[in-house]
Amino acid sequence: MWEQSDSRLRDDGWCFACGPHNPHGLHLSDFSFAGDQYLCHFTPQHHHQGWVGLVHGGIVATLLDEIMSRMLWQQGVNAVTGELNIRYRQPVAVGQPLTIRGWVSHEHGRLIATQARMELADGSVVAEAEAKFMKT
């Protein structure tokens, strides 16, 4: 069983989504808060594709999970993903700039419910997610 040795989850820079040391990762770095939403901008490249010219659905899922998880981390909340539900609205072409937004919808005990949305530059929604995070 996994055990955390101190009260804060640790980051060693090897996170697949945002770790600067992971040569195979997404290297997300453009994060910011805008009111109660947490934002990230990302432009997927050819090596993020599934079907020819389209971003792999697992990369889309990773981006949505990361925005919600990192938002909690930045607010000092120790939590891990307990459940993640995604609705894909339209395919994402490689090379299209994306904005990913996350926010907390409510808390109940150890559970934090979050939501996220991925948008194209014109504001059209590509994918949406709901997640439940468990405080550690």
A tleap script that builds the chain and sets N, CA, C and O, in Angstrom:
source leaprc.protein.ff14SB
mol = sequence {
  NMET TRP GLU GLN SER ASP SER ARG LEU ARG
  ASP ASP GLY TRP CYS PHE ALA CYS GLY PRO
  HIE ASN PRO HIE GLY LEU HIE LEU SER ASP
  PHE SER PHE ALA GLY ASP GLN TYR LEU CYS
  HIE PHE THR PRO GLN HIE HIE HIE GLN GLY
  TRP VAL GLY LEU VAL HIE GLY GLY ILE VAL
  ALA THR LEU LEU ASP GLU ILE MET SER ARG
  MET LEU TRP GLN GLN GLY VAL ASN ALA VAL
  THR GLY GLU LEU ASN ILE ARG TYR ARG GLN
  PRO VAL ALA VAL GLY GLN PRO LEU THR ILE
  ARG GLY TRP VAL SER HIE GLU HIE GLY ARG
  LEU ILE ALA THR GLN ALA ARG MET GLU LEU
  ALA ASP GLY SER VAL VAL ALA GLU ALA GLU
  ALA LYS PHE MET LYS CTHR
}
set mol.1.N position { 0.844 -1.190 0.000 }
set mol.1.CA position { 0.000 0.000 0.000 }
set mol.1.C position { 0.882 1.242 0.000 }
set mol.1.O position { 1.934 1.274 0.638 }
set mol.2.N position { 0.444 2.246 -0.712 }
set mol.2.CA position { 1.167 3.509 -0.804 }
set mol.2.C position { 1.021 4.284 0.496 }
set mol.2.O position { -0.074 4.378 1.050 }
set mol.3.N position { 2.116 4.834 0.977 }
set mol.3.CA position { 2.072 5.663 2.176 }
set mol.3.C position { 2.796 6.975 1.917 }
set mol.3.O position { 3.846 7.003 1.276 }
set mol.4.N position { 2.231 8.043 2.415 }
set mol.4.CA position { 2.855 9.363 2.335 }
set mol.4.C position { 3.557 9.598 3.662 }
set mol.4.O position { 2.935 9.456 4.715 }
set mol.5.N position { 4.824 9.950 3.640 }
set mol.5.CA position { 5.595 10.067 4.873 }
set mol.5.C position { 5.363 11.368 5.629 }
set mol.5.O position { 5.683 11.449 6.815 }
set mol.6.N position { 4.821 12.375 4.980 }
set mol.6.CA position { 4.504 13.614 5.684 }
set mol.6.C position { 3.103 14.040 5.285 }
set mol.6.O position { 2.428 13.334 4.536 }
set mol.7.N position { 2.663 15.184 5.779 }
set mol.7.CA position { 1.272 15.589 5.569 }
set mol.7.C position { 1.010 16.234 4.205 }
set mol.7.O position { -0.145 16.497 3.871 }
set mol.8.N position { 2.030 16.488 3.428 }
set mol.8.CA position { 1.861 17.145 2.127 }
set mol.8.C position { 2.292 16.205 1.011 }
set mol.8.O position { 3.383 15.637 1.060 }
set mol.9.N position { 1.441 16.040 0.010 }
set mol.9.CA position { 1.850 15.273 -1.163 }
set mol.9.C position { 3.066 15.954 -1.778 }
set mol.9.O position { 3.157 17.182 -1.784 }
set mol.10.N position { 3.988 15.171 -2.288 }
set mol.10.CA position { 5.243 15.732 -2.797 }
set mol.10.C position { 5.284 15.720 -4.316 }
set mol.10.O position { 4.694 14.858 -4.967 }
set mol.11.N position { 5.988 16.689 -4.859 }
set mol.11.CA position { 6.206 16.806 -6.295 }
set mol.11.C position { 7.711 16.811 -6.523 }
set mol.11.O position { 8.422 17.672 -6.004 }
set mol.12.N position { 8.196 15.838 -7.309 }
set mol.12.CA position { 9.628 15.778 -7.594 }
set mol.12.C position { 9.969 16.228 -9.019 }
set mol.12.O position { 11.085 16.023 -9.495 }
set mol.13.N position { 8.972 16.857 -9.704 }
set mol.13.CA position { 9.219 17.369 -11.045 }
set mol.13.C position { 9.055 16.340 -12.151 }
set mol.13.O position { 9.355 16.633 -13.309 }
set mol.14.N position { 8.582 15.127 -11.820 }
set mol.14.CA position { 8.421 14.070 -12.811 }
set mol.14.C position { 6.969 13.783 -13.155 }
set mol.14.O position { 6.688 12.774 -13.803 }
set mol.15.N position { 6.040 14.633 -12.747 }
set mol.15.CA position { 4.627 14.456 -13.113 }
set mol.15.C position { 4.515 14.400 -14.640 }
set mol.15.O position { 5.134 15.208 -15.332 }
set mol.16.N position { 3.733 13.457 -15.168 }
set mol.16.CA position { 3.560 13.346 -16.612 }
set mol.16.C position { 2.966 14.621 -17.197 }
set mol.16.O position { 3.338 15.021 -18.300 }
set mol.17.N position { 2.055 15.261 -16.482 }
set mol.17.CA position { 1.379 16.445 -17.008 }
set mol.17.C position { 2.218 17.715 -16.874 }
set mol.17.O position { 2.371 18.458 -17.844 }
set mol.18.N position { 2.763 17.973 -15.686 }
set mol.18.CA position { 3.418 19.269 -15.463 }
set mol.18.C position { 4.886 19.188 -15.075 }
set mol.18.O position { 5.520 20.222 -14.868 }
set mol.19.N position { 5.434 18.003 -14.972 }
set mol.19.CA position { 6.812 17.868 -14.513 }
set mol.19.C position { 7.848 18.334 -15.517 }
set mol.19.O position { 7.887 17.837 -16.642 }
set mol.20.N position { 8.687 19.280 -15.127 }
set mol.20.CA position { 9.714 19.779 -16.048 }
set mol.20.C position { 10.835 18.769 -16.303 }
set mol.20.O position { 11.558 18.901 -17.290 }
set mol.21.N position { 10.997 17.755 -15.428 }
set mol.21.CA position { 12.078 16.779 -15.579 }
set mol.21.C position { 11.682 15.564 -16.417 }
set mol.21.O position { 12.544 14.784 -16.821 }
set mol.22.N position { 10.394 15.400 -16.679 }
set mol.22.CA position { 9.924 14.221 -17.399 }
set mol.22.C position { 10.063 14.442 -18.913 }
set mol.22.O position { 9.309 15.227 -19.488 }
set mol.23.N position { 11.008 13.769 -19.558 }
set mol.23.CA position { 11.230 14.009 -20.986 }
set mol.23.C position { 10.063 13.557 -21.866 }
set mol.23.O position { 9.976 13.958 -23.027 }
set mol.24.N position { 9.174 12.732 -21.332 }
set mol.24.CA position { 8.039 12.224 -22.102 }
set mol.24.C position { 6.729 12.922 -21.742 }
set mol.24.O position { 5.682 12.595 -22.300 }
set mol.25.N position { 6.777 13.872 -20.823 }
set mol.25.CA position { 5.575 14.516 -20.316 }
set mol.25.C position { 5.060 15.652 -21.186 }
set mol.25.O position { 5.637 15.990 -22.219 }
set mol.26.N position { 3.952 16.231 -20.731 }
set mol.26.CA position { 3.302 17.331 -21.444 }
set mol.26.C position { 3.954 18.685 -21.171 }
set mol.26.O position { 3.816 19.613 -21.969 }
set mol.27.N position { 4.659 18.801 -20.058 }
set mol.27.CA position { 5.377 20.019 -19.673 }
set mol.27.C position { 4.448 21.225 -19.536 }
set mol.27.O position { 4.806 22.335 -19.928 }
set mol.28.N position { 3.260 21.008 -18.981 }
set mol.28.CA position { 2.332 22.114 -18.750 }
set mol.28.C position { 2.955 23.103 -17.782 }
set mol.28.O position { 3.541 22.708 -16.774 }
set mol.29.N position { 2.829 24.385 -18.087 }
set mol.29.CA position { 3.416 25.389 -17.199 }
set mol.29.C position { 2.615 26.685 -17.157 }
set mol.29.O position { 2.834 27.511 -16.271 }
set mol.30.N position { 1.730 26.870 -18.059 }
set mol.30.CA position { 0.995 28.139 -18.174 }
set mol.30.C position { -0.299 28.091 -17.356 }
set mol.30.O position { -1.394 28.058 -17.916 }
set mol.31.N position { -0.161 28.087 -16.029 }
set mol.31.CA position { -1.297 28.001 -15.114 }
set mol.31.C position { -1.562 29.359 -14.472 }
set mol.31.O position { -0.632 30.130 -14.233 }
set mol.32.N position { -2.838 29.650 -14.193 }
set mol.32.CA position { -3.182 30.879 -13.475 }
set mol.32.C position { -4.596 30.777 -12.919 }
set mol.32.O position { -5.412 29.989 -13.398 }
set mol.33.N position { -4.868 31.574 -11.916 }
set mol.33.CA position { -6.221 31.694 -11.387 }
set mol.33.C position { -6.900 32.888 -12.035 }
set mol.33.O position { -6.278 33.931 -12.237 }
set mol.34.N position { -8.176 32.735 -12.360 }
set mol.34.CA position { -9.027 33.829 -12.846 }
set mol.34.C position { -10.316 33.733 -12.045 }
set mol.34.O position { -11.244 33.012 -12.412 }
set mol.35.N position { -10.355 34.468 -10.950 }
set mol.35.CA position { -11.498 34.347 -10.049 }
set mol.35.C position { -11.492 32.980 -9.398 }
set mol.35.O position { -10.481 32.564 -8.833 }
set mol.36.N position { -12.616 32.272 -9.472 }
set mol.36.CA position { -12.703 30.942 -8.854 }
set mol.36.C position { -12.319 29.824 -9.824 }
set mol.36.O position { -12.465 28.646 -9.499 }
set mol.37.N position { -11.834 30.184 -11.004 }
set mol.37.CA position { -11.400 29.179 -11.975 }
set mol.37.C position { -9.879 29.147 -12.069 }
set mol.37.O position { -9.200 30.163 -11.916 }
set mol.38.N position { -9.373 27.951 -12.327 }
set mol.38.CA position { -7.938 27.756 -12.538 }
set mol.38.C position { -7.757 27.437 -14.015 }
set mol.38.O position { -8.474 26.595 -14.556 }
set mol.39.N position { -6.818 28.091 -14.669 }
set mol.39.CA position { -6.663 28.000 -16.123 }
set mol.39.C position { -5.290 27.477 -16.532 }
set mol.39.O position { -4.293 27.649 -15.831 }
set mol.40.N position { -5.281 26.834 -17.694 }
set mol.40.CA position { -4.038 26.429 -18.324 }
set mol.40.C position { -4.221 26.542 -19.829 }
set mol.40.O position { -5.299 26.269 -20.356 }
set mol.41.N position { -3.164 26.943 -20.511 }
set mol.41.CA position { -3.172 27.019 -21.972 }
set mol.41.C position { -2.183 25.988 -22.494 }
set mol.41.O position { -1.083 25.838 -21.963 }
set mol.42.N position { -2.591 25.281 -23.538 }
set mol.42.CA position { -1.767 24.202 -24.079 }
set mol.42.C position { -2.078 24.014 -25.559 }
set mol.42.O position { -3.237 24.058 -25.971 }
set mol.43.N position { -1.040 23.806 -26.343 }
set mol.43.CA position { -1.215 23.498 -27.762 }
set mol.43.C position { -0.637 22.109 -28.011 }
set mol.43.O position { 0.580 21.929 -27.974 }
set mol.44.N position { -1.503 21.123 -28.265 }
set mol.44.CA position { -1.019 19.755 -28.496 }
set mol.44.C position { -0.237 19.651 -29.808 }
set mol.44.O position { -0.542 20.318 -30.797 }
set mol.45.N position { 0.770 18.798 -29.777 }
set mol.45.CA position { 1.656 18.604 -30.925 }
set mol.45.C position { 1.413 17.229 -31.567 }
set mol.45.O position { 0.608 16.433 -31.084 }
set mol.46.N position { 2.114 16.983 -32.643 }
set mol.46.CA position { 1.964 15.743 -33.406 }
set mol.46.C position { 2.127 14.496 -32.527 }
set mol.46.O position { 1.397 13.520 -32.703 }
set mol.47.N position { 3.074 14.520 -31.585 }
set mol.47.CA position { 3.320 13.351 -30.738 }
set mol.47.C position { 2.226 13.139 -29.682 }
set mol.47.O position { 2.319 12.203 -28.889 }
set mol.48.N position { 1.194 13.990 -29.659 }
set mol.48.CA position { 0.036 13.824 -28.769 }
set mol.48.C position { -1.155 13.218 -29.500 }
set mol.48.O position { -2.235 13.101 -28.921 }
set mol.49.N position { -0.980 12.838 -30.740 }
set mol.49.CA position { -2.106 12.373 -31.535 }
set mol.49.C position { -2.463 10.917 -31.257 }
set mol.49.O position { -1.643 10.120 -30.801 }
set mol.50.N position { -3.740 10.603 -31.557 }
set mol.50.CA position { -4.240 9.235 -31.597 }
set mol.50.C position { -4.450 8.911 -33.062 }
set mol.50.O position { -3.535 8.461 -33.751 }
set mol.51.N position { -5.690 9.150 -33.540 }
set mol.51.CA position { -5.948 9.042 -34.975 }
set mol.51.C position { -5.205 10.169 -35.682 }
set mol.51.O position { -4.908 11.196 -35.071 }
set mol.52.N position { -4.907 9.986 -36.952 }
set mol.52.CA position { -4.117 10.961 -37.708 }
set mol.52.C position { -4.707 12.363 -37.578 }
set mol.52.O position { -5.866 12.603 -37.914 }
set mol.53.N position { -3.881 13.276 -37.082 }
set mol.53.CA position { -4.268 14.675 -36.966 }
set mol.53.C position { -5.129 15.026 -35.773 }
set mol.53.O position { -5.442 16.198 -35.565 }
set mol.54.N position { -5.527 14.024 -34.974 }
set mol.54.CA position { -6.397 14.277 -33.816 }
set mol.54.C position { -5.685 13.931 -32.514 }
set mol.54.O position { -4.953 12.944 -32.434 }
set mol.55.N position { -5.911 14.754 -31.501 }
set mol.55.CA position { -5.314 14.529 -30.190 }
set mol.55.C position { -5.915 13.277 -29.559 }
set mol.55.O position { -7.126 13.064 -29.617 }
set mol.56.N position { -5.073 12.463 -28.966 }
set mol.56.CA position { -5.507 11.230 -28.300 }
set mol.56.C position { -6.442 11.570 -27.134 }
set mol.56.O position { -6.184 12.512 -26.385 }
set mol.57.N position { -7.508 10.818 -26.985 }
set mol.57.CA position { -8.469 11.049 -25.901 }
set mol.57.C position { -7.860 10.944 -24.517 }
set mol.57.O position { -8.315 11.610 -23.586 }
set mol.58.N position { -6.839 10.119 -24.370 }
set mol.58.CA position { -6.154 10.008 -23.081 }
set mol.58.C position { -5.397 11.269 -22.719 }
set mol.58.O position { -5.273 11.600 -21.540 }
set mol.59.N position { -4.891 11.976 -23.712 }
set mol.59.CA position { -4.225 13.266 -23.462 }
set mol.59.C position { -5.269 14.284 -23.020 }
set mol.59.O position { -5.028 15.053 -22.089 }
set mol.60.N position { -6.428 14.295 -23.679 }
set mol.60.CA position { -7.527 15.185 -23.276 }
set mol.60.C position { -7.913 14.895 -21.828 }
set mol.60.O position { -8.079 15.821 -21.034 }
set mol.61.N position { -8.057 13.621 -21.481 }
set mol.61.CA position { -8.419 13.234 -20.106 }
set mol.61.C position { -7.353 13.691 -19.112 }
set mol.61.O position { -7.673 14.186 -18.031 }
set mol.62.N position { -6.091 13.522 -19.486 }
set mol.62.CA position { -4.994 13.939 -18.608 }
set mol.62.C position { -5.034 15.438 -18.355 }
set mol.62.O position { -4.857 15.879 -17.219 }
set mol.63.N position { -5.264 16.222 -19.397 }
set mol.63.CA position { -5.329 17.679 -19.248 }
set mol.63.C position { -6.460 18.092 -18.311 }
set mol.63.O position { -6.278 18.971 -17.469 }
set mol.64.N position { -7.609 17.472 -18.451 }
set mol.64.CA position { -8.753 17.801 -17.593 }
set mol.64.C position { -8.492 17.399 -16.142 }
set mol.64.O position { -8.787 18.162 -15.222 }
set mol.65.N position { -7.941 16.207 -15.938 }
set mol.65.CA position { -7.619 15.747 -14.589 }
set mol.65.C position { -6.571 16.651 -13.944 }
set mol.65.O position { -6.682 17.000 -12.768 }
set mol.66.N position { -5.564 17.024 -14.712 }
set mol.66.CA position { -4.482 17.857 -14.181 }
set mol.66.C position { -4.970 19.226 -13.733 }
set mol.66.O position { -4.549 19.716 -12.685 }
set mol.67.N position { -5.852 19.852 -14.509 }
set mol.67.CA position { -6.298 21.198 -14.128 }
set mol.67.C position { -7.045 21.168 -12.795 }
set mol.67.O position { -6.901 22.075 -11.976 }
set mol.68.N position { -7.841 20.124 -12.584 }
set mol.68.CA position { -8.596 20.025 -11.330 }
set mol.68.C position { -7.680 19.658 -10.165 }
set mol.68.O position { -7.783 20.236 -9.083 }
set mol.69.N position { -6.796 18.707 -10.385 }
set mol.69.CA position { -5.883 18.268 -9.335 }
set mol.69.C position { -4.919 19.371 -8.923 }
set mol.69.O position { -4.729 19.629 -7.735 }
set mol.70.N position { -4.320 20.012 -9.902 }
set mol.70.CA position { -3.338 21.061 -9.610 }
set mol.70.C position { -4.002 22.279 -8.963 }
set mol.70.O position { -3.394 22.950 -8.129 }
set mol.71.N position { -5.242 22.560 -9.345 }
set mol.71.CA position { -5.976 23.661 -8.723 }
set mol.71.C position { -6.069 23.433 -7.210 }
set mol.71.O position { -5.838 24.351 -6.423 }
set mol.72.N position { -6.403 22.221 -6.819 }
set mol.72.CA position { -6.502 21.906 -5.389 }
set mol.72.C position { -5.133 22.018 -4.727 }
set mol.72.O position { -5.008 22.582 -3.641 }
set mol.73.N position { -4.105 21.476 -5.387 }
set mol.73.CA position { -2.736 21.542 -4.872 }
set mol.73.C position { -2.316 22.991 -4.635 }
set mol.73.O position { -1.743 23.306 -3.592 }
set mol.74.N position { -2.595 23.868 -5.587 }
set mol.74.CA position { -2.220 25.275 -5.458 }
set mol.74.C position { -2.952 25.963 -4.310 }
set mol.74.O position { -2.481 26.971 -3.783 }
set mol.75.N position { -4.087 25.427 -3.929 }
set mol.75.CA position { -4.844 25.986 -2.811 }
set mol.75.C position { -4.472 25.317 -1.486 }
set mol.75.O position { -5.115 25.550 -0.463 }
set mol.76.N position { -3.429 24.483 -1.516 }
set mol.76.CA position { -2.948 23.838 -0.300 }
set mol.76.C position { -3.735 22.609 0.120 }
set mol.76.O position { -3.616 22.160 1.260 }
set mol.77.N position { -4.535 22.059 -0.779 }
set mol.77.CA position { -5.350 20.886 -0.471 }
set mol.77.C position { -4.633 19.628 -0.946 }
set mol.77.O position { -4.293 19.519 -2.124 }
set mol.78.N position { -4.404 18.688 -0.052 }
set mol.78.CA position { -3.860 17.376 -0.381 }
set mol.78.C position { -5.001 16.490 -0.837 }
set mol.78.O position { -5.842 16.114 -0.022 }
set mol.79.N position { -5.057 16.148 -2.103 }
set mol.79.CA position { -6.148 15.309 -2.600 }
set mol.79.C position { -5.690 14.543 -3.835 }
set mol.79.O position { -4.847 15.010 -4.602 }
set mol.80.N position { -6.268 13.352 -4.009 }
set mol.80.CA position { -5.999 12.528 -5.189 }
set mol.80.C position { -7.323 12.221 -5.878 }
set mol.80.O position { -8.380 12.224 -5.247 }
set mol.81.N position { -7.253 11.956 -7.177 }
set mol.81.CA position { -8.456 11.674 -7.961 }
set mol.81.C position { -9.096 10.377 -7.493 }
set mol.81.O position { -8.440 9.338 -7.421 }
set mol.82.N position { -10.399 10.447 -7.173 }
set mol.82.CA position { -11.159 9.265 -6.783 }
set mol.82.C position { -12.075 8.795 -7.891 }
set mol.82.O position { -12.346 7.601 -8.022 }
set mol.83.N position { -12.546 9.727 -8.680 }
set mol.83.CA position { -13.445 9.410 -9.789 }
set mol.83.C position { -13.315 10.503 -10.828 }
set mol.83.O position { -13.194 11.682 -10.495 }
set mol.84.N position { -13.339 10.102 -12.097 }
set mol.84.CA position { -13.212 11.062 -13.188 }
set mol.84.C position { -14.162 10.655 -14.306 }
set mol.84.O position { -14.080 9.544 -14.829 }
set mol.85.N position { -15.057 11.555 -14.664 }
set mol.85.CA position { -16.009 11.321 -15.757 }
set mol.85.C position { -15.807 12.402 -16.805 }
set mol.85.O position { -15.766 13.593 -16.495 }
set mol.86.N position { -15.682 11.965 -18.053 }
set mol.86.CA position { -15.399 12.895 -19.147 }
set mol.86.C position { -16.453 12.761 -20.227 }
set mol.86.O position { -16.897 11.663 -20.561 }
set mol.87.N position { -16.838 13.901 -20.761 }
set mol.87.CA position { -17.716 13.930 -21.924 }
set mol.87.C position { -16.966 14.628 -23.047 }
set mol.87.O position { -16.657 15.817 -22.963 }
set mol.88.N position { -16.679 13.873 -24.094 }
set mol.88.CA position { -15.994 14.417 -25.261 }
set mol.88.C position { -17.054 15.010 -26.185 }
set mol.88.O position { -17.980 14.308 -26.591 }
set mol.89.N position { -16.928 16.286 -26.519 }
set mol.89.CA position { -17.911 16.991 -27.344 }
set mol.89.C position { -17.539 17.033 -28.823 }
set mol.89.O position { -18.409 16.967 -29.691 }
set mol.90.N position { -16.239 17.145 -29.103 }
set mol.90.CA position { -15.777 17.176 -30.491 }
set mol.90.C position { -14.294 16.815 -30.525 }
set mol.90.O position { -13.583 17.007 -29.539 }
set mol.91.N position { -13.833 16.297 -31.653 }
set mol.91.CA position { -12.405 15.974 -31.757 }
set mol.91.C position { -11.552 17.244 -31.682 }
set mol.91.O position { -12.005 18.339 -32.015 }
set mol.92.N position { -10.321 17.066 -31.241 }
set mol.92.CA position { -9.366 18.172 -31.148 }
set mol.92.C position { -8.259 17.930 -32.156 }
set mol.92.O position { -7.598 16.892 -32.120 }
set mol.93.N position { -8.056 18.870 -33.042 }
set mol.93.CA position { -6.981 18.757 -34.023 }
set mol.93.C position { -5.638 19.093 -33.389 }
set mol.93.O position { -5.536 20.014 -32.578 }
set mol.94.N position { -4.622 18.348 -33.760 }
set mol.94.CA position { -3.255 18.651 -33.344 }
set mol.94.C position { -2.933 20.079 -33.787 }
set mol.94.O position { -3.279 20.481 -34.898 }
set mol.95.N position { -2.280 20.831 -32.928 }
set mol.95.CA position { -1.877 22.195 -33.253 }
set mol.95.C position { -2.873 23.264 -32.865 }
set mol.95.O position { -2.566 24.452 -32.972 }
set mol.96.N position { -4.067 22.879 -32.412 }
set mol.96.CA position { -5.065 23.883 -31.998 }
set mol.96.C position { -4.795 24.330 -30.569 }
set mol.96.O position { -4.724 23.488 -29.673 }
set mol.97.N position { -4.642 25.627 -30.327 }
set mol.97.CA position { -4.464 26.119 -28.954 }
set mol.97.C position { -5.718 25.827 -28.124 }
set mol.97.O position { -6.845 26.015 -28.582 }
set mol.98.N position { -5.493 25.367 -26.905 }
set mol.98.CA position { -6.579 25.009 -26.001 }
set mol.98.C position { -6.488 25.805 -24.706 }
set mol.98.O position { -5.398 26.156 -24.254 }
set mol.99.N position { -7.639 26.082 -24.121 }
set mol.99.CA position { -7.722 26.614 -22.768 }
set mol.99.C position { -8.452 25.573 -21.942 }
set mol.99.O position { -9.526 25.106 -22.321 }
set mol.100.N position { -7.862 25.212 -20.807 }
set mol.100.CA position { -8.473 24.245 -19.901 }
set mol.100.C position { -8.804 24.994 -18.622 }
set mol.100.O position { -7.953 25.683 -18.058 }
set mol.101.N position { -10.061 24.854 -18.160 }
set mol.101.CA position { -10.538 25.562 -16.971 }
set mol.101.C position { -11.021 24.550 -15.937 }
set mol.101.O position { -11.667 23.564 -16.293 }
set mol.102.N position { -10.720 24.781 -14.680 }
set mol.102.CA position { -11.203 23.931 -13.607 }
set mol.102.C position { -11.732 24.754 -12.456 }
set mol.102.O position { -11.275 25.874 -12.229 }
set mol.103.N position { -12.696 24.206 -11.723 }
set mol.103.CA position { -13.266 24.880 -10.561 }
set mol.103.C position { -13.865 23.852 -9.609 }
set mol.103.O position { -14.177 22.728 -10.002 }
set mol.104.N position { -14.017 24.254 -8.365 }
set mol.104.CA position { -14.639 23.408 -7.341 }
set mol.104.C position { -16.139 23.643 -7.384 }
set mol.104.O position { -16.596 24.786 -7.382 }
set mol.105.N position { -16.905 22.555 -7.422 }
set mol.105.CA position { -18.364 22.702 -7.401 }
set mol.105.C position { -18.927 22.567 -5.984 }
set mol.105.O position { -19.851 23.294 -5.619 }
set mol.106.N position { -18.385 21.649 -5.184 }
set mol.106.CA position { -18.773 21.577 -3.771 }
set mol.106.C position { -17.874 20.602 -3.014 }
set mol.106.O position { -17.148 19.804 -3.608 }
set mol.107.N position { -17.944 20.692 -1.683 }
set mol.107.CA position { -17.187 19.814 -0.796 }
set mol.107.C position { -18.136 19.132 0.163 }
set mol.107.O position { -19.146 19.698 0.582 }
set mol.108.N position { -17.784 17.886 0.505 }
set mol.108.CA position { -18.555 17.156 1.512 }
set mol.108.C position { -17.603 16.204 2.225 }
set mol.108.O position { -17.194 15.187 1.664 }
set mol.109.N position { -17.255 16.539 3.460 }
set mol.109.CA position { -16.320 15.703 4.203 }
set mol.109.C position { -14.971 15.636 3.521 }
set mol.109.O position { -14.356 16.663 3.232 }
set mol.110.N position { -14.505 14.401 3.260 }
set mol.110.CA position { -13.208 14.192 2.601 }
set mol.110.C position { -13.277 14.330 1.085 }
set mol.110.O position { -12.240 14.311 0.422 }
set mol.111.N position { -14.480 14.470 0.523 }
set mol.111.CA position { -14.627 14.544 -0.927 }
set mol.111.C position { -14.761 15.986 -1.414 }
set mol.111.O position { -15.460 16.800 -0.811 }
set mol.112.N position { -14.082 16.281 -2.506 }
set mol.112.CA position { -14.206 17.581 -3.159 }
set mol.112.C position { -14.659 17.310 -4.588 }
set mol.112.O position { -13.981 16.602 -5.333 }
set mol.113.N position { -15.781 17.862 -4.964 }
set mol.113.CA position { -16.297 17.717 -6.333 }
set mol.113.C position { -15.803 18.889 -7.164 }
set mol.113.O position { -15.917 20.047 -6.764 }
set mol.114.N position { -15.253 18.567 -8.325 }
set mol.114.CA position { -14.707 19.580 -9.218 }
set mol.114.C position { -15.283 19.395 -10.615 }
set mol.114.O position { -15.852 18.354 -10.943 }
set mol.115.N position { -15.122 20.426 -11.421 }
set mol.115.CA position { -15.521 20.365 -12.823 }
set mol.115.C position { -14.432 21.019 -13.656 }
set mol.115.O position { -13.653 21.834 -13.162 }
set mol.116.N position { -14.391 20.646 -14.930 }
set mol.116.CA position { -13.417 21.230 -15.843 }
set mol.116.C position { -13.996 21.274 -17.246 }
set mol.116.O position { -14.920 20.539 -17.593 }
set mol.117.N position { -13.421 22.154 -18.026 }
set mol.117.CA position { -13.868 22.312 -19.412 }
set mol.117.C position { -12.640 22.635 -20.263 }
set mol.117.O position { -11.748 23.368 -19.837 }
set mol.118.N position { -12.611 22.075 -21.469 }
set mol.118.CA position { -11.557 22.360 -22.432 }
set mol.118.C position { -12.192 23.081 -23.608 }
set mol.118.O position { -13.199 22.633 -24.157 }
set mol.119.N position { -11.583 24.219 -23.995 }
set mol.119.CA position { -12.159 25.058 -25.054 }
set mol.119.C position { -11.144 25.363 -26.140 }
set mol.119.O position { -9.939 25.420 -25.898 }
set mol.120.N position { -11.664 25.558 -27.343 }
set mol.120.CA position { -10.856 26.062 -28.451 }
set mol.120.C position { -10.754 27.585 -28.332 }
set mol.120.O position { -11.419 28.184 -27.488 }
set mol.121.N position { -9.941 28.202 -29.158 }
set mol.121.CA position { -9.743 29.656 -29.120 }
set mol.121.C position { -11.042 30.428 -29.322 }
set mol.121.O position { -11.189 31.534 -28.802 }
set mol.122.N position { -11.994 29.856 -30.075 }
set mol.122.CA position { -13.274 30.535 -30.303 }
set mol.122.C position { -14.276 30.328 -29.171 }
set mol.122.O position { -15.406 30.810 -29.248 }
set mol.123.N position { -13.868 29.613 -28.117 }
set mol.123.CA position { -14.737 29.379 -26.969 }
set mol.123.C position { -15.581 28.125 -27.063 }
set mol.123.O position { -16.271 27.783 -26.103 }
set mol.124.N position { -15.548 27.427 -28.192 }
set mol.124.CA position { -16.348 26.206 -28.303 }
set mol.124.C position { -15.759 25.119 -27.402 }
set mol.124.O position { -14.541 24.984 -27.279 }
set mol.125.N position { -16.647 24.351 -26.778 }
set mol.125.CA position { -16.250 23.337 -25.806 }
set mol.125.C position { -15.874 22.042 -26.526 }
set mol.125.O position { -16.631 21.523 -27.346 }
set mol.126.N position { -14.706 21.543 -26.200 }
set mol.126.CA position { -14.182 20.309 -26.778 }
set mol.126.C position { -14.513 19.118 -25.890 }
set mol.126.O position { -14.902 18.056 -26.375 }
set mol.127.N position { -14.352 19.310 -24.567 }
set mol.127.CA position { -14.603 18.239 -23.602 }
set mol.127.C position { -14.911 18.857 -22.246 }
set mol.127.O position { -14.491 19.972 -21.937 }
set mol.128.N position { -15.657 18.097 -21.447 }
set mol.128.CA position { -16.002 18.522 -20.091 }
set mol.128.C position { -15.744 17.359 -19.146 }
set mol.128.O position { -15.799 16.198 -19.549 }
set mol.129.N position { -15.465 17.673 -17.893 }
set mol.129.CA position { -15.203 16.628 -16.912 }
set mol.129.C position { -15.801 16.994 -15.568 }
set mol.129.O position { -15.939 18.165 -15.214 }
set mol.130.N position { -16.146 15.958 -14.840 }
set mol.130.CA position { -16.514 16.063 -13.430 }
set mol.130.C position { -15.640 15.071 -12.690 }
set mol.130.O position { -15.415 13.959 -13.167 }
set mol.131.N position { -15.147 15.468 -11.528 }
set mol.131.CA position { -14.292 14.582 -10.767 }
set mol.131.C position { -14.586 14.712 -9.280 }
set mol.131.O position { -15.076 15.737 -8.805 }
set mol.132.N position { -14.269 13.640 -8.564 }
set mol.132.CA position { -14.317 13.649 -7.120 }
set mol.132.C position { -12.898 13.383 -6.641 }
set mol.132.O position { -12.265 12.404 -7.035 }
set mol.133.N position { -12.415 14.265 -5.790 }
set mol.133.CA position { -11.085 14.118 -5.214 }
set mol.133.C position { -11.221 13.774 -3.751 }
set mol.133.O position { -12.098 14.286 -3.055 }
set mol.134.N position { -10.334 12.891 -3.284 }
set mol.134.CA position { -10.318 12.466 -1.894 }
set mol.134.C position { -9.177 13.161 -1.181 }
set mol.134.O position { -8.024 13.065 -1.602 }
set mol.135.N position { -9.493 13.859 -0.107 }
set mol.135.CA position { -8.439 14.481 0.696 }
set mol.135.C position { -7.627 13.370 1.363 }
set mol.135.O position { -8.180 12.390 1.863 }
set mol.136.N position { -6.298 13.546 1.359 }
set mol.136.CA position { -5.435 12.536 1.986 }
set mol.136.C position { -5.075 12.946 3.391 }
set mol.136.O position { -4.354 12.223 4.080 }
savepdb mol mol.pdb
quit
